[in-house]
Amino acid sequence: MQMNNWYQTLIKPEWALSSWLFGPVWSVLYAIIVVSFGYVAYPHFKGVIPFAVLLPFLLNLSFNFALTPPQFGL
């Protein structure tokens, strides 16, 4: 709770997202990440594109899910 109070006292730029908007924006971004992964994964599993094309999407999805708890937990 002390960290939240500290953050609220910072002078932030005018374009900084409001705290109430931060969650919905990240939710939309994660939905876009998942959809883009599916858009590439489906052709890979059908044998149309190689694994090398799927790999960056797989890494992006994995790292986002792995780093979310430490990033937002802190």
C-alpha positions as CSV (number, residue, x, y, z in Angstrom):
1,M,0.0,0.0,0.0
2,Q,2.9,2.4,0.6
3,M,4.1,1.9,-3.0
4,N,0.6,3.0,-4.2
5,N,0.8,6.1,-2.2
6,W,4.3,6.9,-3.4
7,Y,3.2,6.4,-7.0
8,Q,0.2,8.7,-6.6
9,T,2.5,11.6,-5.4
10,L,4.7,11.4,-8.6
11,I,4.3,14.2,-11.2
12,K,3.2,12.3,-14.3
13,P,3.0,13.6,-17.9
14,E,-0.4,14.7,-19.1
15,W,-0.6,11.8,-21.6
16,A,-0.1,9.2,-18.8
17,L,-3.0,6.8,-18.5
18,S,-5.4,7.2,-15.6
19,S,-5.2,4.3,-13.2
20,W,-8.9,3.2,-14.0
21,L,-8.0,2.9,-17.7
22,F,-4.8,0.9,-17.2
23,G,-6.5,-2.4,-16.7
24,P,-8.8,-2.3,-19.7
25,V,-6.0,-1.2,-22.0
26,W,-3.8,-4.1,-20.9
27,S,-6.8,-6.5,-21.3
28,V,-7.3,-5.3,-24.9
29,L,-3.6,-5.7,-25.6
30,Y,-3.5,-9.2,-24.3
31,A,-6.5,-10.1,-26.4
32,I,-4.7,-8.8,-29.5
33,I,-1.6,-10.9,-28.6
34,V,-3.7,-14.0,-28.2
35,V,-5.6,-13.5,-31.4
36,S,-2.4,-12.8,-33.4
37,F,-0.9,-15.9,-31.9
38,G,-3.9,-17.9,-33.0
39,Y,-3.8,-16.3,-36.4
40,V,-0.3,-17.6,-36.9
41,A,-0.6,-20.9,-35.0
42,Y,-3.5,-22.3,-37.0
43,P,-1.6,-22.2,-40.4
44,H,1.4,-23.7,-38.7
45,F,-0.5,-26.6,-37.3
46,K,-2.1,-27.1,-40.8
47,G,1.4,-27.3,-42.2
48,V,1.3,-24.1,-44.2
49,I,4.0,-22.1,-42.5
50,P,7.2,-23.2,-40.7
51,F,7.8,-23.2,-37.0
52,A,10.3,-20.3,-37.5
53,V,7.4,-18.0,-38.3
54,L,5.4,-19.2,-35.2
55,L,8.3,-18.9,-32.8
56,P,8.3,-15.1,-32.2
57,F,4.6,-15.2,-31.5
58,L,5.0,-18.1,-29.1
59,L,7.8,-16.4,-27.3
60,N,5.8,-13.1,-27.1
61,L,2.8,-14.9,-25.6
62,S,4.9,-17.0,-23.2
63,F,6.9,-14.0,-21.9
64,N,3.8,-11.8,-21.5
65,F,2.1,-14.5,-19.4
66,A,5.2,-15.2,-17.4
67,L,6.1,-11.6,-16.7
68,T,2.6,-10.3,-15.8
69,P,2.5,-11.5,-12.2
70,P,5.9,-9.9,-11.2
71,Q,5.2,-6.8,-13.2
72,F,1.8,-6.0,-11.8
73,G,2.5,-7.7,-8.4
74,L,5.2,-5.3,-7.7
